[in-house]
């Protein structure tokens, strides 16, 4: 019985990893994005969602204003008493407070300078290791992205016929350059590309849609590969730093022993 339950769980995990995360994109006057996994919408961006978020934000602001107005009356009374007590204490010892402030500022400035120097060098080394370790996993991840059902419909226009013709040429160049780049980097499947020109309307109209898919297993595999590479590179650098420190120490000791022998 236990083996059957284990086999069922393993089968569910394998099926879940083989499923793809799909992102449907539609761009016209508005931008609509839907992220789905196993047919369930995980995330979406649309004008309707933005309107709902704005309504929720307005309600929260109203509640916060009401709570702030109720708490102000209480804090004002307590704040007056605290200010009076602080003013009496500062009046008793003004010289000691000024000296303490100066010494604290000097100590903080020295510590900040030393920390900034160390943090910059450490951050730069960390950035280099991350870039080196992420190069191959990111390339593999991008190469496994599938862009399907790419549909582009653009009608170029302008203030006059000359401007419309120039816009038509620029849009053609940009679209075909982007498609050539995508063919080299991802798995691209084009449904239709239509670029036209309208010399009378004065407004450029466009509609772009596509579906981007990627298997969850490839994303997890690339993430694990990235972590393994970062661990290896950090270990190599720490070992090189240790060996380099030992080598410099030995080089300093060698001349002293030579002088003693003489």
Buried (B, 14 or more C-beta within 10 A) or exposed (E): EEEEEEEEEEEEEEEEBEEBBBBBBBBEEEEBBBBBBEEEEEEEBBEEEEEEEEEEEEEEEEEEEEEEEEEEEEEEEEEEEEEEEEEEEEEEEEEEEEEEEEEEEEEEEEEEEEEEEEEEEEEEEEEEBBEEBBEEBBEBBEEBBBBBEBBBBBBBBBEEEEBBBEBBEEBBEEBEEEBEEBEEEBBBEBEEBEBEBBBEEEEBBBBBBBBBBBBBBBBEBBEEBBEEBBEEBBEEEEEEEEEEEEEEEEEEEEEEEEEEEE
